[in-house]
Amino acid sequence: MARNNDGKMSREEAGRLGGEATAKNHDKEFYQEIGRKGGDATSESHDKDFYQEIGQKGGEATSNSHDKEFYQEIGQKGGEARNNSDNDGKMSREEAGRKGGQARARQRRS
């Protein structure tokens, strides 16, 4: 067990033990519910620019840590998933609109 200088349990150790105890006492639905509540709270306190910025940062971090083969693999999986979907492999109107909006936003930033 990790101890700090005065012989007490460290915050890291206390957090780990607390997390393990919580995981034993709660099921998947519990974590889904707290995740939903957190997402709702975050969406109420942040605007579109916030989400665009964190998406940009995440995309840059991913591109810095993955190679061409990674993108080929996820593209392959996406294509297979689309082929197995109920909409005959066609993009939904919602998805097409979202992608079009993202592309237009990227063009404006360039």
N, C-alpha and C positions, 0 to 999 in steps of 0.2 A: 504494500500500500504506500502510495506517495505521501510523504509528510513534509510540511514546511519547517522552517527553522525552529519554531517553538513546539514541535512535536505534534501539532494538530494536522488533521487531514487537509490536503491541498484542495483548492477550489476545483481543479481538474478532476481529482479523484472523487470528490463529493458529487460533482455533476455527472460523472460516469455511473456511479452507483445509483444515483437518483433516476437517471435515464433507464437503467436496467430494471429497477423496481417498477417504474411506470410502464415499461414495455410488458412486464409480466402481468400487470393488472388491467390492461386495456387491449381491445381488439382493433382490427383494421378500420372499422367504422368510426371509432373514437378519433383516430388520427386523420381520417378523411374529414370529419366534422371540424376539428380544430384547424385543419388546413384551409377549409372553405371559409371559416370565420376570419382567419388571418388574411386570406385573399380579398375578402369583402372589405375588411378594414383598410387594407393597403389601397384598394381601388378608390375608396372614398377620400383618401388623403393625398393621392398623386394624380397628375394629369397625363395626357397622352405623351408629352415630351419626356416625362420620367421613364415611361415604358420603352419609348424609342431609344433613349440613351442607354438603358441597361441591356436592351436587345443588341444594340450596336457593340457595346463592350463585350457581351457574351460571345457574339459572333467573331469579334477580333481575337478573343482569347482562344476560342475553339480553333480558328484558322491557324493560330500560332502554335498550337499543340497537336495538330493532326495533319497527316499528309494526304496526298492525292488518293491513295487507296481507301482511306477512311470515307471520303466523300463518294467514291465510286460504290462502296459497300452500302452506305445509307441510301444512296440513290436507287440502287438495285432493290433494297428492301422496300422503299417507298413505292416503286413501280409494281412490285409484287403485291403489296397491300392494296394498291389501287385496283389492280386486276382482280383481286378477290373481293372487292367491295360490292355493295348492292346497287351502285349507280352506274354499272356497265363501264367502269374505268374512267368515267367523265368527272371532271372537276365540278363541285357544287357551285352554284352562283355565289354563295357566301365566300367560299374559298377563292374563287376567281376575283371577286371584288377586293378582298383583303390583299391578295398578291398584287393586283393592279395598283392599289393604293400605296403599297410598300415600294413598288418599282418607281412610281411617280415621285414619292418622297425622296428616294435616292437620287433621282435625276435632278431634283431641285437643289439638293445639297451639293451637287457636283459643279 
